[in-house]
Amino acid sequence: MSRPRAERTLLKDHWVVDPVSRRAGVATIEVHSGKVARLEWRDGVVEARRAFIEGAEPGPKDPKRLVLPALVDLHAHFRQPGAGASEDVASGEAAAAHGGYGAVALMPNSEPAADHPALLRELTRTTAPRGVTLMPIAAATLGRAGRTLAPMAELAAAGAVAFSDDGNPIADPALFRSALITAGALDLPLIEHCEDPALTQGGEAADGLVATALGLRPWPAAGEISAVARNIALLRDAIRDEPRARLHLTHLSTDAALDAVRAARAEGLPITCDITPHHLSLTDAWIAGDQRWAWEYSEQHQASLTPTADAYNTNLRVCPPLRDASDAAACRAALRDGTASAIATDHAPHSREKKEVEFGLAANGIAGIETALSTLLAAHAAGEFPLSLVAALLTTGPAAVLNQPALARGLAVGGPANLVVADLSATWVPSRKTLIGRSINTPLLGKTLTGAVLLTLLNGEVAWKAE
């Protein structure tokens, strides 16, 4: 596609939040020739700094059009090569732009796996017509099979920003340790999916009341917790040989696993983790048809276990599984206290053929890159996160995990105009008409969301604009 050239764009009196300069407030931004030509804070820089520190919250009379730096996703699947019926780079990039994303790290769960330098070079050469920066994460082991290390040095030279066998945990402790050390020597993180298959084999939903009531095979919390504990122990050992080793645990979902990371970080270990939008906002009760946000549950308003007409929606089948409201609350608490440093969408599009089957036979995954910002804004509206934290979790946090600070340059005058504009007062409904990715396997179909993306500019050019 040919993108419209925005020679001059004026965003007058918008509510701007910049986690890089740590400023927030009413501002006017002028974009010219692909760069931020002017940024004027209505109440001055000192007041903008104070507003950010206090949470970056607009007052009742302040504008509802929000400007953030373009978002960064450190975990997505665009299914290229091998599963074009579900997504490809072109459709995934379009979905990302619609969601406000300017940079996306792509997991190696392709067919074949991204374990060869030629595959990575092909991906980095792939044209991204909307201007989204695509960053390959390479497989840590050949074929993601967990038997032999991939040629990690060659993959790093070909453009890998991290290593992971995402979806396939590296079960062999010695191989996991070798992957940590090799990635560390290359100054890249190892990203691990924490699961003990011996405990989770055949699991369909989180162990608990919902799985019991619905007759679904349990995926126990211990399957995540034991893997996290093992991985932390191996990291502790590996840094003796390679102090640059860094471990990132992706899409954690349980209170106990997050507590383990919290303790490891307090110990000084080089470990980070992320949370997905769905694990912080949804619960397993959605599988029974109880479609309340996770923060809407309380001791007085427990989850309904009586199946409704919306029960067994396969768009809710995800790995790790959705858990109860207490685990979702723990995910939000971990983001607030810095235990988890980023939101990662784990955008996992699947074709209708893979989802429109019996619940236990459906492919795991939620297509979430187009709804992530709205989900976080819903949490913000409920008082769960200040806007300053929402902005950081979607920009500087992911960039720091990947050690790619240039991905979140902020809104500096003279810098590239990479930004997203969303209307905090506007609502929209995800549907086959409003979602533009190739697959729309999200449980938020038909749910009214607040915070519609109006415009995404990348290098000053229009990557997405609402009609």
Secondary structure, DSSP 8 states (H G I E B T S, - for coil): ----B-SEEEEEEEEEEETTTTEEEEEEEEEETTEEEEEEETT-HHHHHHHHHTT----TTS--EEEEE-EEEEEE---TTT-TTT--HHHHHHHHHHHTEEEEEE-S-SSS-S-SHHHHHHHHHS--TT--EEEE-B-SBGGG-SSSB--HHHHHHTT-S-EE-TTS----HHHHHHHHHHHHHTT--EEEE---HHHHTT--EETTHHHHHHT--EE-THHHHHHHHHHHHHHHHHTTT-TT--EEEES---HHHHHHHHHHHHHT--EEEEE-HHHHH--GGGGGT----GGG--SSS----S--TTTT-GGG--SS----HHHHHHHHHHHHHTSS-EE---B----HHHHSS-GGGS---B--TTTHHHHHHHHHHTTSS-HHHHHHHTTHHHHHHTT-GGGG--S-TTSB--EEEEEEEEEE--STTT--SS----TTTT--EEEEEEEEEETTEEEEE--
